[in-house]
Amino acid sequence: MEPTEYCSLYITSPQKGQRGYRAACVRALVHGTLGFYSQQTIDKNWGAEFEKRPDAVLQILEIAHTINTMHMTLEQIQPLVTKLLEHADQVAPYKKHK
């Protein structure tokens, strides 16, 4: 995943083209690369549009995106899982024998 694509997915404010967007993007990329690349490295060495990024970043950001997607999905289903566990606790046969 390209850095610009990662930023477009995970930076909600400020918007692209607004003051502070690139700085927010650099911070997101530091986290998205799991700290493998520092803020200074990304800001100074990757170019204005991150066109000089290392090739390895594409895979790292794809992994980060997958983790983010899994986390967001789990957050969405967590209330349902809790409710299902509450119902299962009421009828689970093994609970009756303890």
Summary of the structure (lengths in Angstrom):
residues: 98
radius of gyration: 20.2
end to end distance: 50.9
largest distance: 65.3
contacts: 228
relative contact order: 0.12
helix: 68%
strand: 0%
